[in-house]
């Protein structure tokens, strides 16, 4: 997306996407551990505490994945909004805002992007 516009994207966007990828890897590892222990559970029915621990770790990883997915979606929305060209329907607004920023200087879209980027 950075190639679509001449300016780099906010640092929080790339860090949110990197964190999301890391959480995906952690969730996959927890699921693999749970799957391996589910197979051994059939052979040894006495190890209940360890099985519960693996399931709780998987549930925690899925919870973090849900939160990370929400933040990644916000980051991608911000990146999309930053790369889209700003179009105003009124010529008076176009003259007022100028062309130095893709969203204008004090537009409502700019403030919503800043709020979303700060929540990441």
Biopython code that builds the backbone (N, CA, C, O; Angstrom):
import numpy as np
from Bio.PDB.StructureBuilder import StructureBuilder

atoms = [
    (1, "UNK", "N", (0.804, -1.194, 0.000)),
    (1, "UNK", "CA", (0.000, 0.000, 0.000)),
    (1, "UNK", "C", (0.848, 1.259, 0.000)),
    (1, "UNK", "O", (0.414, 2.311, -0.469)),
    (2, "UNK", "N", (2.044, 1.149, 0.521)),
    (2, "UNK", "CA", (2.892, 2.336, 0.568)),
    (2, "UNK", "C", (3.263, 2.818, -0.822)),
    (2, "UNK", "O", (3.534, 4.003, -1.014)),
    (3, "UNK", "N", (3.280, 1.910, -1.801)),
    (3, "UNK", "CA", (3.607, 2.314, -3.159)),
    (3, "UNK", "C", (2.452, 3.046, -3.831)),
    (3, "UNK", "O", (2.661, 3.728, -4.834)),
    (4, "UNK", "N", (1.238, 2.919, -3.302)),
    (4, "UNK", "CA", (0.095, 3.594, -3.904)),
    (4, "UNK", "C", (0.138, 5.094, -3.681)),
    (4, "UNK", "O", (-0.385, 5.863, -4.488)),
    (5, "UNK", "N", (0.753, 5.506, -2.599)),
    (5, "UNK", "CA", (0.894, 6.927, -2.298)),
    (5, "UNK", "C", (2.372, 7.232, -2.098)),
    (5, "UNK", "O", (3.182, 6.323, -1.914)),
    (6, "UNK", "N", (2.711, 8.485, -2.135)),
    (6, "UNK", "CA", (4.119, 8.850, -2.061)),
    (6, "UNK", "C", (4.628, 8.978, -0.627)),
    (6, "UNK", "O", (5.801, 9.295, -0.431)),
    (7, "UNK", "N", (3.803, 8.748, 0.361)),
    (7, "UNK", "CA", (4.251, 8.880, 1.740)),
    (7, "UNK", "C", (4.146, 7.535, 2.461)),
    (7, "UNK", "O", (3.284, 6.724, 2.124)),
    (8, "UNK", "N", (5.006, 7.289, 3.444)),
    (8, "UNK", "CA", (4.950, 6.012, 4.173)),
    (8, "UNK", "C", (3.745, 5.978, 5.114)),
    (8, "UNK", "O", (3.246, 7.016, 5.548)),
    (9, "UNK", "N", (3.299, 4.779, 5.413)),
    (9, "UNK", "CA", (2.172, 4.618, 6.324)),
    (9, "UNK", "C", (2.636, 4.776, 7.768)),
    (9, "UNK", "O", (3.831, 4.726, 8.061)),
    (10, "UNK", "N", (1.691, 4.964, 8.644)),
    (10, "UNK", "CA", (1.977, 5.140, 10.062)),
    (10, "UNK", "C", (2.650, 3.882, 10.621)),
    (10, "UNK", "O", (2.349, 2.771, 10.184)),
    (11, "UNK", "N", (3.545, 4.054, 11.573)),
    (11, "UNK", "CA", (4.290, 2.922, 12.142)),
    (11, "UNK", "C", (3.382, 1.955, 12.897)),
    (11, "UNK", "O", (3.674, 0.760, 12.959)),
    (12, "UNK", "N", (2.292, 2.449, 13.469)),
    (12, "UNK", "CA", (1.377, 1.567, 14.199)),
    (12, "UNK", "C", (0.692, 0.568, 13.281)),
    (12, "UNK", "O", (0.292, -0.506, 13.730)),
    (13, "UNK", "N", (0.549, 0.902, 12.005)),
    (13, "UNK", "CA", (-0.102, -0.011, 11.061)),
    (13, "UNK", "C", (0.746, -1.259, 10.866)),
    (13, "UNK", "O", (0.251, -2.379, 10.986)),
    (14, "UNK", "N", (2.009, -1.063, 10.568)),
    (14, "UNK", "CA", (2.869, -2.236, 10.348)),
    (14, "UNK", "C", (3.096, -3.017, 11.634)),
    (14, "UNK", "O", (3.185, -4.244, 11.597)),
    (15, "UNK", "N", (3.191, -2.334, 12.766)),
    (15, "UNK", "CA", (3.383, -3.064, 14.024)),
    (15, "UNK", "C", (2.137, -3.867, 14.399)),
    (15, "UNK", "O", (2.257, -4.962, 14.947)),
    (16, "UNK", "N", (0.946, -3.341, 14.114)),
    (16, "UNK", "CA", (-0.281, -4.098, 14.393)),
    (16, "UNK", "C", (-0.362, -5.345, 13.526)),
    (16, "UNK", "O", (-0.790, -6.401, 13.991)),
    (17, "UNK", "N", (0.046, -5.227, 12.272)),
    (17, "UNK", "CA", (0.024, -6.392, 11.385)),
    (17, "UNK", "C", (1.081, -7.417, 11.791)),
    (17, "UNK", "O", (0.842, -8.622, 11.699)),
    (18, "UNK", "N", (2.242, -6.950, 12.238)),
    (18, "UNK", "CA", (3.275, -7.874, 12.725)),
    (18, "UNK", "C", (2.813, -8.612, 13.986)),
    (18, "UNK", "O", (3.035, -9.815, 14.124)),
    (19, "UNK", "N", (2.169, -7.878, 14.904)),
    (19, "UNK", "CA", (1.654, -8.517, 16.118)),
    (19, "UNK", "C", (0.570, -9.532, 15.784)),
    (19, "UNK", "O", (0.485, -10.585, 16.415)),
    (20, "UNK", "N", (-0.260, -9.214, 14.791)),
    (20, "UNK", "CA", (-1.321, -10.139, 14.394)),
    (20, "UNK", "C", (-0.725, -11.437, 13.844)),
    (20, "UNK", "O", (-1.210, -12.525, 14.154)),
    (21, "UNK", "N", (0.310, -11.323, 13.042)),
    (21, "UNK", "CA", (0.965, -12.519, 12.512)),
    (21, "UNK", "C", (1.576, -13.349, 13.638)),
    (21, "UNK", "O", (1.501, -14.577, 13.617)),
    (22, "UNK", "N", (2.173, -12.687, 14.611)),
    (22, "UNK", "CA", (2.759, -13.395, 15.750)),
    (22, "UNK", "C", (1.684, -14.130, 16.554)),
    (22, "UNK", "O", (1.898, -15.263, 16.986)),
    (23, "UNK", "N", (0.539, -13.493, 16.755)),
    (23, "UNK", "CA", (-0.551, -14.125, 17.499)),
    (23, "UNK", "C", (-1.115, -15.311, 16.726)),
    (23, "UNK", "O", (-1.526, -16.300, 17.333)),
    (24, "UNK", "N", (-1.142, -15.227, 15.405)),
    (24, "UNK", "CA", (-1.585, -16.360, 14.588)),
    (24, "UNK", "C", (-0.656, -17.546, 14.796)),
    (24, "UNK", "O", (-1.122, -18.673, 14.967)),
    (25, "UNK", "N", (0.653, -17.309, 14.784)),
    (25, "UNK", "CA", (1.614, -18.390, 15.002)),
    (25, "UNK", "C", (1.449, -19.008, 16.391)),
    (25, "UNK", "O", (1.528, -20.227, 16.539)),
    (26, "UNK", "N", (1.224, -18.181, 17.400)),
    (26, "UNK", "CA", (1.047, -18.686, 18.764)),
    (26, "UNK", "C", (-0.212, -19.546, 18.851)),
    (26, "UNK", "O", (-0.200, -20.610, 19.469)),
    (27, "UNK", "N", (-1.300, -19.081, 18.229)),
    (27, "UNK", "CA", (-2.547, -19.847, 18.251)),
    (27, "UNK", "C", (-2.382, -21.183, 17.537)),
    (27, "UNK", "O", (-2.899, -22.203, 17.991)),
    (28, "UNK", "N", (-1.663, -21.176, 16.422)),
    (28, "UNK", "CA", (-1.416, -22.433, 15.716)),
    (28, "UNK", "C", (-0.607, -23.401, 16.576)),
    (28, "UNK", "O", (-0.878, -24.602, 16.586)),
    (29, "UNK", "N", (0.377, -22.885, 17.290)),
    (29, "UNK", "CA", (1.193, -23.743, 18.153)),
    (29, "UNK", "C", (0.362, -24.307, 19.305)),
    (29, "UNK", "O", (0.505, -25.479, 19.655)),
    (30, "UNK", "N", (-0.508, -23.480, 19.897)),
    (30, "UNK", "CA", (-1.370, -23.959, 20.989)),
    (30, "UNK", "C", (-2.339, -25.028, 20.486)),
    (30, "UNK", "O", (-2.606, -26.007, 21.184)),
    (31, "UNK", "N", (-2.860, -24.840, 19.286)),
    (31, "UNK", "CA", (-3.781, -25.838, 18.722)),
    (31, "UNK", "C", (-3.050, -27.146, 18.444)),
    (31, "UNK", "O", (-3.595, -28.229, 18.659)),
    (32, "UNK", "N", (-1.817, -27.039, 17.968)),
    (32, "UNK", "CA", (-1.025, -28.242, 17.714)),
    (32, "UNK", "C", (-0.757, -28.988, 19.019)),
    (32, "UNK", "O", (-0.867, -30.213, 19.070)),
    (33, "UNK", "N", (-0.404, -28.249, 20.079)),
    (33, "UNK", "CA", (-0.174, -28.872, 21.384)),
    (33, "UNK", "C", (-1.443, -29.541, 21.905)),
    (33, "UNK", "O", (-1.392, -30.646, 22.445)),
    (34, "UNK", "N", (-2.568, -28.874, 21.743)),
    (34, "UNK", "CA", (-3.836, -29.433, 22.211)),
    (34, "UNK", "C", (-4.198, -30.686, 21.425)),
    (34, "UNK", "O", (-4.726, -31.646, 21.986)),
    (35, "UNK", "N", (-3.916, -30.676, 20.139)),
    (35, "UNK", "CA", (-4.210, -31.833, 19.294)),
    (35, "UNK", "C", (-3.342, -33.027, 19.684)),
    (35, "UNK", "O", (-3.830, -34.155, 19.755)),
    (36, "UNK", "N", (-2.064, -32.781, 19.935)),
    (36, "UNK", "CA", (-1.154, -33.859, 20.347)),
    (36, "UNK", "C", (-1.599, -34.442, 21.680)),
    (36, "UNK", "O", (-1.596, -35.660, 21.860)),
    (37, "UNK", "N", (-1.980, -33.581, 22.612)),
    (37, "UNK", "CA", (-2.426, -34.068, 23.916)),
    (37, "UNK", "C", (-3.782, -34.754, 23.829)),
    (37, "UNK", "O", (-4.075, -35.631, 24.643)),
    (38, "UNK", "N", (-4.609, -34.381, 22.873)),
    (38, "UNK", "CA", (-5.894, -35.064, 22.692)),
    (38, "UNK", "C", (-5.669, -36.493, 22.228)),
    (38, "UNK", "O", (-6.413, -37.395, 22.614)),
    (39, "UNK", "N", (-4.654, -36.707, 21.407)),
    (39, "UNK", "CA", (-4.337, -38.066, 20.970)),
    (39, "UNK", "C", (-3.791, -38.908, 22.118)),
    (39, "UNK", "O", (-4.116, -40.090, 22.226)),
    (40, "UNK", "N", (-2.972, -38.316, 22.970)),
    (40, "UNK", "CA", (-2.431, -39.069, 24.100)),
    (40, "UNK", "C", (-3.488, -39.273, 25.182)),
    (40, "UNK", "O", (-3.358, -40.184, 25.999)),
    (41, "UNK", "N", (-4.517, -38.455, 25.202)),
    (41, "UNK", "CA", (-5.599, -38.580, 26.176)),
    (41, "UNK", "C", (-6.342, -39.907, 26.002)),
    (41, "UNK", "O", (-6.801, -40.502, 26.978)),
    (42, "UNK", "N", (-6.454, -40.358, 24.770)),
    (42, "UNK", "CA", (-7.158, -41.608, 24.518)),
    (42, "UNK", "C", (-6.390, -42.800, 25.084)),
    (42, "UNK", "O", (-6.988, -43.810, 25.456)),
    (43, "UNK", "N", (-5.077, -42.683, 25.146)),
    (43, "UNK", "CA", (-4.251, -43.781, 25.660)),
    (43, "UNK", "C", (-4.156, -43.758, 27.180)),
    (43, "UNK", "O", (-4.146, -44.811, 27.816)),
    (44, "UNK", "N", (-4.083, -42.548, 27.776)),
    (44, "UNK", "CA", (-3.898, -42.417, 29.216)),
    (44, "UNK", "C", (-5.030, -41.556, 29.792)),
    (44, "UNK", "O", (-4.940, -40.329, 29.736)),
    (45, "UNK", "N", (-6.067, -42.145, 30.331)),
    (45, "UNK", "CA", (-7.207, -41.351, 30.806)),
    (45, "UNK", "C", (-6.998, -40.670, 32.159)),
    (45, "UNK", "O", (-7.921, -40.006, 32.632)),
    (46, "UNK", "N", (-5.845, -40.796, 32.804)),
    (46, "UNK", "CA", (-5.655, -40.253, 34.151)),
    (46, "UNK", "C", (-5.095, -38.833, 34.174)),
    (46, "UNK", "O", (-5.070, -38.235, 35.250)),
    (47, "UNK", "N", (-4.652, -38.263, 33.080)),
    (47, "UNK", "CA", (-3.977, -36.958, 33.075)),
    (47, "UNK", "C", (-4.963, -35.830, 32.759)),
    (47, "UNK", "O", (-4.895, -35.231, 31.686)),
    (48, "UNK", "N", (-5.874, -35.541, 33.684)),
    (48, "UNK", "CA", (-6.887, -34.516, 33.436)),
    (48, "UNK", "C", (-6.346, -33.101, 33.593)),
    (48, "UNK", "O", (-6.730, -32.212, 32.833)),
    (49, "UNK", "N", (-5.466, -32.874, 34.560)),
    (49, "UNK", "CA", (-4.969, -31.526, 34.801)),
    (49, "UNK", "C", (-4.191, -30.996, 33.607)),
    (49, "UNK", "O", (-4.352, -29.834, 33.234)),
    (50, "UNK", "N", (-3.362, -31.814, 33.008)),
    (50, "UNK", "CA", (-2.556, -31.376, 31.867)),
    (50, "UNK", "C", (-3.443, -31.062, 30.662)),
    (50, "UNK", "O", (-3.186, -30.107, 29.928)),
    (51, "UNK", "N", (-4.478, -31.861, 30.463)),
    (51, "UNK", "CA", (-5.384, -31.618, 29.345)),
    (51, "UNK", "C", (-6.126, -30.300, 29.531)),
    (51, "UNK", "O", (-6.283, -29.533, 28.581)),
    (52, "UNK", "N", (-6.577, -30.038, 30.741)),
    (52, "UNK", "CA", (-7.265, -28.781, 31.005)),
    (52, "UNK", "C", (-6.336, -27.594, 30.792)),
    (52, "UNK", "O", (-6.757, -26.547, 30.299)),
    (53, "UNK", "N", (-5.090, -27.759, 31.162)),
    (53, "UNK", "CA", (-4.117, -26.680, 30.987)),
    (53, "UNK", "C", (-3.935, -26.354, 29.509)),
    (53, "UNK", "O", (-3.876, -25.182, 29.136)),
    (54, "UNK", "N", (-3.847, -27.378, 28.667)),
    (54, "UNK", "CA", (-3.675, -27.156, 27.229)),
    (54, "UNK", "C", (-4.897, -26.475, 26.623)),
    (54, "UNK", "O", (-4.768, -25.606, 25.761)),
    (55, "UNK", "N", (-6.070, -26.869, 27.073)),
    (55, "UNK", "CA", (-7.294, -26.261, 26.556)),
    (55, "UNK", "C", (-7.397, -24.809, 27.002)),
    (55, "UNK", "O", (-7.820, -23.953, 26.225)),
    (56, "UNK", "N", (-7.017, -24.521, 28.239)),
    (56, "UNK", "CA", (-7.042, -23.137, 28.717)),
    (56, "UNK", "C", (-6.036, -22.268, 27.967)),
    (56, "UNK", "O", (-6.320, -21.109, 27.666)),
    (57, "UNK", "N", (-4.866, -22.821, 27.665)),
    (57, "UNK", "CA", (-3.887, -22.069, 26.881)),
    (57, "UNK", "C", (-4.405, -21.788, 25.476)),
    (57, "UNK", "O", (-4.189, -20.701, 24.940)),
    (58, "UNK", "N", (-5.083, -22.756, 24.880)),
    (58, "UNK", "CA", (-5.670, -22.556, 23.556)),
    (58, "UNK", "C", (-6.775, -21.506, 23.611)),
    (58, "UNK", "O", (-6.867, -20.663, 22.719)),
    (59, "UNK", "N", (-7.609, -21.545, 24.639)),
    (59, "UNK", "CA", (-8.678, -20.552, 24.778)),
    (59, "UNK", "C", (-8.107, -19.152, 24.951)),
    (59, "UNK", "O", (-8.636, -18.190, 24.393)),
    (60, "UNK", "N", (-7.046, -19.036, 25.710)),
    (60, "UNK", "CA", (-6.392, -17.739, 25.881)),
    (60, "UNK", "C", (-5.798, -17.243, 24.567)),
    (60, "UNK", "O", (-5.877, -16.054, 24.258)),
    (61, "UNK", "N", (-5.208, -18.144, 23.797)),
    (61, "UNK", "CA", (-4.634, -17.763, 22.505)),
    (61, "UNK", "C", (-5.718, -17.311, 21.532)),
    (61, "UNK", "O", (-5.509, -16.373, 20.763)),
    (62, "UNK", "N", (-6.873, -17.971, 21.561)),
    (62, "UNK", "CA", (-7.981, -17.568, 20.684)),
    (62, "UNK", "C", (-8.519, -16.201, 21.101)),
    (62, "UNK", "O", (-8.896, -15.397, 20.249)),
    (63, "UNK", "N", (-8.557, -15.933, 22.402)),
    (63, "UNK", "CA", (-8.989, -14.617, 22.886)),
    (63, "UNK", "C", (-8.037, -13.527, 22.394)),
    (63, "UNK", "O", (-8.484, -12.472, 21.944)),
    (64, "UNK", "N", (-6.740, -13.774, 22.477)),
    (64, "UNK", "CA", (-5.759, -12.807, 21.981)),
    (64, "UNK", "C", (-5.858, -12.660, 20.465)),
    (64, "UNK", "O", (-5.660, -11.567, 19.933)),
    (65, "UNK", "N", (-6.160, -13.748, 19.773)),
    (65, "UNK", "CA", (-6.331, -13.690, 18.320)),
    (65, "UNK", "C", (-7.522, -12.817, 17.945)),
    (65, "UNK", "O", (-7.458, -12.068, 16.970)),
    (66, "UNK", "N", (-8.590, -12.905, 18.698)),
    (66, "UNK", "CA", (-9.771, -12.074, 18.444)),
    (66, "UNK", "C", (-9.431, -10.594, 18.601)),
    (66, "UNK", "O", (-9.794, -9.777, 17.756)),
    (67, "UNK", "N", (-8.744, -10.258, 19.666)),
    (67, "UNK", "CA", (-8.346, -8.869, 19.903)),
    (67, "UNK", "C", (-7.375, -8.381, 18.833)),
    (67, "UNK", "O", (-7.494, -7.259, 18.342)),
    (68, "UNK", "N", (-6.430, -9.217, 18.482)),
    (68, "UNK", "CA", (-5.443, -8.849, 17.469)),
    (68, "UNK", "C", (-6.082, -8.684, 16.095)),
    (68, "UNK", "O", (-5.687, -7.810, 15.324)),
    (69, "UNK", "N", (-7.065, -9.520, 15.788)),
    (69, "UNK", "CA", (-7.760, -9.410, 14.508)),
    (69, "UNK", "C", (-8.502, -8.089, 14.416)),
    (69, "UNK", "O", (-8.500, -7.446, 13.366)),
    (70, "UNK", "N", (-9.134, -7.681, 15.504)),
    (70, "UNK", "CA", (-9.833, -6.398, 15.520)),
    (70, "UNK", "C", (-8.863, -5.247, 15.263)),
    (70, "UNK", "O", (-9.163, -4.337, 14.491)),
    (71, "UNK", "N", (-7.703, -5.291, 15.910)),
    (71, "UNK", "CA", (-6.718, -4.228, 15.718)),
    (71, "UNK", "C", (-6.132, -4.249, 14.311)),
    (71, "UNK", "O", (-5.855, -3.195, 13.739)),
    (72, "UNK", "N", (-5.943, -5.438, 13.752)),
    (72, "UNK", "CA", (-5.425, -5.533, 12.383)),
    (72, "UNK", "C", (-6.437, -4.994, 11.383)),
    (72, "UNK", "O", (-6.060, -4.350, 10.404)),
    (73, "UNK", "N", (-7.712, -5.252, 11.621)),
    (73, "UNK", "CA", (-8.743, -4.715, 10.728)),
    (73, "UNK", "C", (-8.772, -3.194, 10.788)),
    (73, "UNK", "O", (-8.928, -2.535, 9.759)),
    (74, "UNK", "N", (-8.625, -2.633, 11.982)),
    (74, "UNK", "CA", (-8.577, -1.177, 12.121)),
    (74, "UNK", "C", (-7.360, -0.627, 11.397)),
    (74, "UNK", "O", (-7.450, 0.393, 10.714)),
    (75, "UNK", "N", (-6.224, -1.294, 11.540)),
    (75, "UNK", "CA", (-4.996, -0.841, 10.877)),
    (75, "UNK", "C", (-5.145, -0.876, 9.366)),
    (75, "UNK", "O", (-4.721, 0.051, 8.676)),
    (76, "UNK", "N", (-5.744, -1.939, 8.847)),
    (76, "UNK", "CA", (-5.939, -2.023, 7.396)),
    (76, "UNK", "C", (-6.938, -0.981, 6.908)),
    (76, "UNK", "O", (-6.785, -0.447, 5.810)),
    (77, "UNK", "N", (-7.957, -0.685, 7.710)),
    (77, "UNK", "CA", (-8.905, 0.365, 7.341)),
    (77, "UNK", "C", (-8.195, 1.720, 7.288)),
    (77, "UNK", "O", (-8.416, 2.509, 6.370)),
    (78, "UNK", "N", (-7.345, 1.980, 8.276)),
    (78, "UNK", "CA", (-6.591, 3.239, 8.287)),
    (78, "UNK", "C", (-5.673, 3.330, 7.074)),
    (78, "UNK", "O", (-5.572, 4.383, 6.444)),
    (79, "UNK", "N", (-5.011, 2.237, 6.749)),
    (79, "UNK", "CA", (-4.121, 2.238, 5.587)),
    (79, "UNK", "C", (-4.907, 2.485, 4.309)),
    (79, "UNK", "O", (-4.453, 3.215, 3.428)),
    (80, "UNK", "N", (-6.078, 1.882, 4.205)),
    (80, "UNK", "CA", (-6.913, 2.108, 3.029)),
    (80, "UNK", "C", (-7.354, 3.557, 2.949)),
    (80, "UNK", "O", (-7.315, 4.155, 1.874)),
    (81, "UNK", "N", (-7.773, 4.130, 4.065)),
    (81, "UNK", "CA", (-8.225, 5.519, 4.064)),
    (81, "UNK", "C", (-7.094, 6.476, 3.712)),
    (81, "UNK", "O", (-7.319, 7.509, 3.081)),
    (82, "UNK", "N", (-5.883, 6.128, 4.119)),
    (82, "UNK", "CA", (-4.746, 6.997, 3.812)),
    (82, "UNK", "C", (-4.347, 6.910, 2.346)),
    (82, "UNK", "O", (-3.806, 7.869, 1.796)),
    (83, "UNK", "N", (-4.606, 5.777, 1.707)),
    (83, "UNK", "CA", (-4.196, 5.631, 0.311)),
    (83, "UNK", "C", (-5.266, 6.088, -0.667)),
    (83, "UNK", "O", (-4.965, 6.339, -1.834)),
    (84, "UNK", "N", (-6.511, 6.201, -0.215)),
    (84, "UNK", "CA", (-7.561, 6.668, -1.118)),
    (84, "UNK", "C", (-7.404, 8.157, -1.384)),
    (84, "UNK", "O", (-7.027, 8.907, -0.483)),
    (85, "UNK", "N", (-7.687, 8.600, -2.606)),
    (85, "UNK", "CA", (-7.628, 10.038, -2.877)),
    (85, "UNK", "C", (-8.801, 10.747, -2.220)),
    (85, "UNK", "O", (-9.901, 10.199, -2.139)),
    (86, "UNK", "N", (-8.566, 11.953, -1.755)),
    (86, "UNK", "CA", (-9.603, 12.751, -1.113)),
    (86, "UNK", "C", (-10.425, 13.430, -2.188)),
    (86, "UNK", "O", (-9.888, 14.154, -3.026)),
    (87, "UNK", "N", (-11.725, 13.196, -2.164)),
    (87, "UNK", "CA", (-12.615, 13.864, -3.108)),
    (87, "UNK", "C", (-13.683, 14.601, -2.330)),
    (87, "UNK", "O", (-14.334, 14.020, -1.462)),
    (88, "UNK", "N", (-13.867, 15.867, -2.629)),
    (88, "UNK", "CA", (-14.908, 16.683, -2.020)),
    (88, "UNK", "C", (-15.985, 16.954, -3.049)),
    (88, "UNK", "O", (-15.705, 17.159, -4.230)),
    (89, "UNK", "N", (-17.216, 16.953, -2.581)),
    (89, "UNK", "CA", (-18.312, 17.197, -3.510)),
    (89, "UNK", "C", (-18.532, 18.684, -3.746)),
    (89, "UNK", "O", (-19.148, 19.060, -4.743)),
    (90, "UNK", "N", (-18.041, 19.537, -2.851)),
    (90, "UNK", "CA", (-18.242, 20.975, -2.999)),
    (90, "UNK", "C", (-16.937, 21.649, -3.401)),
    (90, "UNK", "O", (-15.914, 21.434, -2.751)),
    (91, "UNK", "N", (-16.949, 22.462, -4.458)),
    (91, "UNK", "CA", (-15.712, 23.132, -4.890)),
    (91, "UNK", "C", (-15.165, 24.100, -3.848)),
    (91, "UNK", "O", (-13.954, 24.316, -3.792)),
    (92, "UNK", "N", (-16.038, 24.695, -3.012)),
    (92, "UNK", "CA", (-15.549, 25.637, -1.991)),
    (92, "UNK", "C", (-14.677, 24.912, -0.962)),
    (92, "UNK", "O", (-13.676, 25.453, -0.492)),
    (93, "UNK", "N", (-15.067, 23.694, -0.623)),
    (93, "UNK", "CA", (-14.266, 22.918, 0.327)),
    (93, "UNK", "C", (-12.927, 22.535, -0.273)),
    (93, "UNK", "O", (-11.913, 22.511, 0.425)),
    (94, "UNK", "N", (-12.918, 22.236, -1.560)),
    (94, "UNK", "CA", (-11.657, 21.880, -2.216)),
    (94, "UNK", "C", (-10.674, 23.039, -2.169)),
    (94, "UNK", "O", (-9.483, 22.836, -1.935)),
    (95, "UNK", "N", (-11.162, 24.245, -2.390)),
    (95, "UNK", "CA", (-10.287, 25.414, -2.358)),
    (95, "UNK", "C", (-9.796, 25.695, -0.945)),
    (95, "UNK", "O", (-8.650, 26.105, -0.764)),
    (96, "UNK", "N", (-10.636, 25.482, 0.050)),
    (96, "UNK", "CA", (-10.264, 25.739, 1.432)),
    (96, "UNK", "C", (-9.195, 24.778, 1.937)),
    (96, "UNK", "O", (-8.252, 25.188, 2.614)),
    (97, "UNK", "N", (-9.345, 23.514, 1.607)),
    (97, "UNK", "CA", (-8.462, 22.493, 2.171)),
    (97, "UNK", "C", (-7.091, 22.461, 1.525)),
    (97, "UNK", "O", (-6.120, 22.110, 2.195)),
    (98, "UNK", "N", (-6.972, 22.801, 0.298)),
    (98, "UNK", "CA", (-5.684, 22.722, -0.371)),
    (98, "UNK", "C", (-5.369, 21.297, -0.775)),
    (98, "UNK", "O", (-6.230, 20.418, -0.726)),
    (99, "UNK", "N", (-4.122, 21.077, -1.174)),
    (99, "UNK", "CA", (-3.745, 19.750, -1.659)),
    (99, "UNK", "C", (-2.530, 19.174, -0.948)),
    (99, "UNK", "O", (-1.912, 18.241, -1.459)),
    (100, "UNK", "N", (-2.171, 19.705, 0.223)),
    (100, "UNK", "CA", (-0.958, 19.213, 0.876)),
    (100, "UNK", "C", (-1.168, 17.873, 1.577)),
    (100, "UNK", "O", (-0.201, 17.132, 1.760)),
    (101, "UNK", "N", (-2.377, 17.540, 1.971)),
    (101, "UNK", "CA", (-2.652, 16.280, 2.656)),
    (101, "UNK", "C", (-3.693, 15.504, 1.877)),
    (101, "UNK", "O", (-4.584, 16.107, 1.278)),
    (102, "UNK", "N", (-3.606, 14.182, 1.870)),
    (102, "UNK", "CA", (-4.611, 13.425, 1.126)),
    (102, "UNK", "C", (-6.008, 13.560, 1.716)),
    (102, "UNK", "O", (-6.995, 13.342, 1.012)),
    (103, "UNK", "N", (-6.111, 13.916, 2.998)),
    (103, "UNK", "CA", (-7.424, 14.051, 3.615)),
    (103, "UNK", "C", (-7.780, 15.485, 3.958)),
    (103, "UNK", "O", (-8.875, 15.737, 4.460)),
    (104, "UNK", "N", (-6.917, 16.402, 3.710)),
    (104, "UNK", "CA", (-7.177, 17.773, 4.113)),
    (104, "UNK", "C", (-6.608, 18.015, 5.499)),
    (104, "UNK", "O", (-6.228, 17.078, 6.203)),
    (105, "UNK", "N", (-6.554, 19.290, 5.884)),
    (105, "UNK", "CA", (-5.862, 19.613, 7.125)),
    (105, "UNK", "C", (-6.681, 19.291, 8.366)),
    (105, "UNK", "O", (-6.165, 18.632, 9.269)),
    (106, "UNK", "N", (-7.912, 19.719, 8.449)),
    (106, "UNK", "CA", (-8.717, 19.490, 9.644)),
    (106, "UNK", "C", (-10.026, 18.796, 9.300)),
    (106, "UNK", "O", (-11.076, 19.145, 9.839)),
    (107, "UNK", "N", (-9.972, 17.845, 8.433)),
    (107, "UNK", "CA", (-11.195, 17.156, 8.030)),
    (107, "UNK", "C", (-11.609, 16.155, 9.101)),
    (107, "UNK", "O", (-10.760, 15.688, 9.861)),
    (108, "UNK", "N", (-12.893, 15.814, 9.180)),
    (108, "UNK", "CA", (-13.335, 14.813, 10.157)),
    (108, "UNK", "C", (-12.703, 13.447, 9.914)),
    (108, "UNK", "O", (-12.473, 12.689, 10.856)),
    (109, "UNK", "N", (-12.422, 13.134, 8.647)),
    (109, "UNK", "CA", (-11.783, 11.859, 8.350)),
    (109, "UNK", "C", (-10.383, 11.801, 8.947)),
    (109, "UNK", "O", (-9.951, 10.754, 9.429)),
    (110, "UNK", "N", (-9.671, 12.932, 8.915)),
    (110, "UNK", "CA", (-8.317, 12.983, 9.464)),
    (110, "UNK", "C", (-8.340, 12.717, 10.967)),
    (110, "UNK", "O", (-7.509, 11.961, 11.470)),
    (111, "UNK", "N", (-9.275, 13.326, 11.685)),
    (111, "UNK", "CA", (-9.318, 13.117, 13.131)),
    (111, "UNK", "C", (-9.731, 11.691, 13.475)),
    (111, "UNK", "O", (-9.237, 11.133, 14.455)),
    (112, "UNK", "N", (-10.629, 11.085, 12.691)),
    (112, "UNK", "CA", (-11.005, 9.697, 12.972)),
    (112, "UNK", "C", (-9.847, 8.752, 12.681)),
    (112, "UNK", "O", (-9.677, 7.753, 13.380)),
    (113, "UNK", "N", (-9.049, 9.054, 11.657)),
    (113, "UNK", "CA", (-7.861, 8.239, 11.384)),
    (113, "UNK", "C", (-6.854, 8.350, 12.514)),
    (113, "UNK", "O", (-6.266, 7.350, 12.926)),
    (114, "UNK", "N", (-6.652, 9.562, 13.016)),
    (114, "UNK", "CA", (-5.699, 9.748, 14.108)),
    (114, "UNK", "C", (-6.157, 9.009, 15.362)),
    (114, "UNK", "O", (-5.341, 8.404, 16.058)),
    (115, "UNK", "N", (-7.456, 9.055, 15.654)),
    (115, "UNK", "CA", (-7.967, 8.326, 16.821)),
    (115, "UNK", "C", (-7.775, 6.825, 16.644)),
    (115, "UNK", "O", (-7.371, 6.135, 17.580)),
    (116, "UNK", "N", (-8.061, 6.319, 15.449)),
    (116, "UNK", "CA", (-7.925, 4.882, 15.199)),
    (116, "UNK", "C", (-6.469, 4.445, 15.274)),
    (116, "UNK", "O", (-6.170, 3.375, 15.805)),
    (117, "UNK", "N", (-5.564, 5.259, 14.751)),
    (117, "UNK", "CA", (-4.147, 4.903, 14.802)),
    (117, "UNK", "C", (-3.623, 4.925, 16.231)),
    (117, "UNK", "O", (-2.756, 4.126, 16.585)),
    (118, "UNK", "N", (-4.135, 5.820, 17.046)),
    (118, "UNK", "CA", (-3.670, 5.884, 18.429)),
    (118, "UNK", "C", (-4.196, 4.735, 19.268)),
    (118, "UNK", "O", (-3.599, 4.399, 20.291)),
    (119, "UNK", "N", (-5.311, 4.119, 18.856)),
    (119, "UNK", "CA", (-5.822, 2.977, 19.613)),
    (119, "UNK", "C", (-5.051, 1.708, 19.321)),
    (119, "UNK", "O", (-5.148, 0.746, 20.083)),
    (120, "UNK", "N", (-4.285, 1.678, 18.236)),
    (120, "UNK", "CA", (-3.515, 0.478, 17.913)),
    (120, "UNK", "C", (-2.399, 0.362, 18.851)),
    (120, "UNK", "O", (-1.614, -0.582, 18.764)),
]
sb = StructureBuilder()
sb.init_structure("model")
sb.init_model(0)
sb.init_chain("A")
sb.init_seg("    ")
for serial, (resi, resn, name, xyz) in enumerate(atoms, 1):
    if name == "N":
        sb.init_residue(resn, " ", resi, " ")
    sb.init_atom(name, np.array(xyz, "f"), 0.0, 1.0, " ", f" {name:<3s}", serial, name[0])
structure = sb.get_structure()
